[in-house]
Amino acid sequence: MLNISRLSKFVSVANFVLYLEIALTKEKYRYMYRQSSYIF
């Protein structure tokens, strides 16, 4: 039988990593947009 606590820990870590990647991508696009708005 699969270890439930290990599985739930893995799922929470995966969710955290996904959230971090989304936040970083948003910040990167916001920064790029700000830089381009300075240029134009």
C-alpha positions in Angstrom: 0.0 0.0 0.0 1.2 3.5 -0.8 2.3 5.8 2.0 -0.4 8.5 2.2 1.6 11.0 4.3 4.5 10.8 1.8 2.1 11.2 -1.1 0.4 14.2 0.5 3.8 15.8 1.3 4.9 15.3 -2.3 1.6 16.9 -3.5 2.0 19.9 -1.2 5.6 20.4 -2.4 4.5 20.2 -6.0 1.8 22.7 -5.4 4.2 25.0 -3.7 6.7 24.8 -6.6 3.9 25.4 -9.1 2.8 28.5 -7.2 6.3 29.7 -7.0 6.9 29.3 -10.8 3.6 31.1 -11.5 4.5 34.0 -9.2 8.0 34.3 -10.7 6.7 34.3 -14.2 4.2 37.0 -13.3 6.9 39.1 -11.8 9.2 38.6 -14.8 6.5 39.7 -17.2 5.6 42.6 -15.1 9.3 43.7 -15.0 9.7 43.3 -18.7 6.5 45.2 -19.3 7.7 48.1 -17.1 11.0 48.2 -18.9 9.4 48.3 -22.3 7.0 51.0 -21.1 10.0 53.1 -20.1 11.5 52.7 -23.6 8.4 53.8 -25.4 
